[in-house]
Amino acid sequence: MKKAGREAAKAMDELEKRRGEREEAGERRRRAEEKLAQCNASWKLFKGKLGW
């Protein structure tokens, strides 16, 4: 019975670790999308100034 409890606790720890990794990856993706949007806006303004 104790072994099953230890295995369950280990599985829960692993699950929490993975959840944290997913949240961190999601945050990195959101920041990258924001940077891309800013770059696209800057590029459009630059092209406009060049008359393209």
N, C-alpha and C positions, 0 to 999 in steps of 0.2 A: 504494500500500500504506500509506503514512504517513497519507494522508487517511482511510482506513478505520479506522485505529487511533485517530486523533484523534476521529472520529465515535463510535466505540465508547466511548472514555473519556468523552466528553461525555454520552453516553446513560447510562453507569454513574453519573456524577455526578448526573444528573437523577433517576435511580432512587433513589439514596441520599437525596437531598433529599426525595423523596416519601415514602420510608419513615420518615424522621424526622418529617415532617408527620403521617403516619398515627399514629405512636406518640404524638405530642403530643396529637392530637385524641382518641385513646383514653383518655389520662390525664385530659384535661379532662372527658370523658364520665363516667369513673368517679367523679371528684370531685363532679360534678353529681348523680349518682345517690346518692352518700353523703349529700349535703346534702338531697336530696329525702327520703330515708329518715328523716333526723333531723327534718326539718320535719313529716313525717307522724306520727312518734312524739310529738313535742311537741304537735301538734294533738290527737291522741287523748288525751293526758294532760289537756290543757286542757278538752276536751269532758267528760271524766270528772269533773273538778272542778266543772264547771257543772251536772252531772247530766243531760247530754244523752244 
